[in-house]
Amino acid sequence: MAVEQTAKTSKILRTMTEITYEDYKKFVNEHSAVTIEDVEIKLGVNWIIKSYGPPSDYKLEKTTVWSFPDRGKWATHQGNYRGNWSPYIPRNLILKYTKKGDWILDQMMGSGTTLVEAKLLERNAIGLDINLDAVMVARDRLNFYYSPLFPDYVEPTIKTYCGDARNLDKIDDCTIDFIATHPPYANIITYTKTKKLEDDLSQLSFDEFMDGMKVVARESFRVLKPGKVCAILIGDTRKYKHYIPIALRVMETFLDCEFVLKEDIIKIQWNMKGTRENWNGKEYDFYLIEHEHIFVFEKPSDQIEIKKYKFSSKWW
Ligand SMILES: C[S@@+](CC[C@H](N)C(=O)[O-])C[C@H]1O[C@@H](n2cnc3c(N)ncnc32)[C@H](O)[C@@H]1O
């Protein structure tokens, strides 16, 4: 069992518990929906799928500014999980950084967008969430039959767990080919306030959240194969009308952990519901935050690589 020491706390972190398809079926027999914060999400959905991928004229991203006004609604990317990421994001990253049969990890998977993309793109995947209800939503989204036109499609292995991103105890060192994850942004959108899950990172103060992200970075580094990459979507917020650079702090945390930065992609935000800028007045004397960062970090392949990146220039 992992014991996490921080300056202020000594805490035993939850271990990973596998949630299988059978567990999901049993759960759905007893629950027709889950409520995550104030949003009800139906389970046991009979998916009517119109397409299994983006529009045919869509071209993969080539620059460091990404914008998806239509968000993406193919396969089971429907519904209302708060703060879910556009499937265009994991699709672009998976196609750039992995090949068929690789192992992908999303340790804060929410409704399982990354895992659905892994299933469509024939990559194996492990998904994890602190909230069992979220794991059931992800299982629900994965519960569709995919029969692509090409005959050599191999159904990948997709495993889901309830657990803490700070303790990936069921994943061996250096076994994951790619990480794509989307943490909560400190306590901007909370996921389990009413349910009171205290190991939910979205319940923590900013300092505690950053302590938690340090451990997430260390675990990510441990499980990733050398030479492979870890992509994180993270945004900022305001407090007392001042800009709180959560993303930059998270980036520093990963760099402190021997990762090197491969990309800083700006993702434009659409359909914001005002949760990050919740001011009463309509006249703002600040700019509305309309972007997030996708940082892509590489785990250097050996000590020589680390030295090259870390010590050859003060800018690394
Ligand atoms: C921004 S959401 C992820 C949304 C996901 N990308 C999707 O498309 O649905 C962040 C998720 O992190 C989960 N979470 C919070 N603290 C966690 C922890 N300590 N370990 C694992 N998951 C955690 C929350 O329950 C929430 O589902």
The ligand as a MOL file (V3000), in Angstrom:
LIG
                    3D

  0  0  0     0  0            999 V3000
M  V30 BEGIN CTAB
M  V30 COUNTS 27 29 0 0 0
M  V30 BEGIN ATOM
M  V30 1 C -11.6770 16.4640 -16.0980 0
M  V30 2 S -12.3250 14.9310 -15.5890 0 CHG=1
M  V30 3 C -11.7790 13.8200 -16.8480 0
M  V30 4 C -12.7470 13.8060 -17.9970 0
M  V30 5 C -12.3730 12.7920 -19.0780 0
M  V30 6 N -11.2370 13.2190 -19.8620 0
M  V30 7 C -13.5720 12.5790 -20.0050 0
M  V30 8 O -13.4610 12.8220 -21.2100 0
M  V30 9 O -14.6460 12.2160 -19.5060 0 CHG=-1
M  V30 10 C -11.2760 14.5490 -14.2280 0
M  V30 11 C -11.5680 13.2170 -13.5570 0
M  V30 12 O -10.5730 12.9960 -12.5490 0
M  V30 13 C -11.1580 12.1960 -11.5440 0
M  V30 14 N -10.3100 12.2460 -10.3490 0
M  V30 15 C -10.2210 13.1940 -9.3990 0
M  V30 16 N -9.3110 12.8550 -8.4710 0
M  V30 17 C -8.7850 11.6680 -8.8590 0
M  V30 18 C -7.7860 10.8190 -8.3150 0
M  V30 19 N -7.1600 11.1150 -7.1630 0
M  V30 20 N -7.4950 9.6740 -8.9750 0
M  V30 21 C -8.1540 9.3400 -10.1220 0
M  V30 22 N -9.1190 10.0980 -10.6630 0
M  V30 23 C -9.4160 11.2680 -10.0560 0
M  V30 24 C -12.5550 12.8030 -11.3860 0
M  V30 25 O -13.4500 11.8830 -10.7660 0
M  V30 26 C -12.9210 13.1280 -12.8480 0
M  V30 27 O -13.6770 12.0860 -13.4200 0
M  V30 END ATOM
M  V30 BEGIN BOND
M  V30 1 1 1 2
M  V30 2 1 2 3
M  V30 3 1 2 10
M  V30 4 1 3 4
M  V30 5 1 4 5
M  V30 6 1 5 6
M  V30 7 1 5 7
M  V30 8 2 7 8
M  V30 9 1 7 9
M  V30 10 1 10 11
M  V30 11 1 11 12
M  V30 12 1 11 26
M  V30 13 1 12 13
M  V30 14 1 13 14
M  V30 15 1 13 24
M  V30 16 1 14 15
M  V30 17 1 14 23
M  V30 18 2 15 16
M  V30 19 1 16 17
M  V30 20 1 17 18
M  V30 21 2 17 23
M  V30 22 1 18 19
M  V30 23 2 18 20
M  V30 24 1 20 21
M  V30 25 2 21 22
M  V30 26 1 22 23
M  V30 27 1 24 25
M  V30 28 1 24 26
M  V30 29 1 26 27
M  V30 END BOND
M  V30 END CTAB
M  END
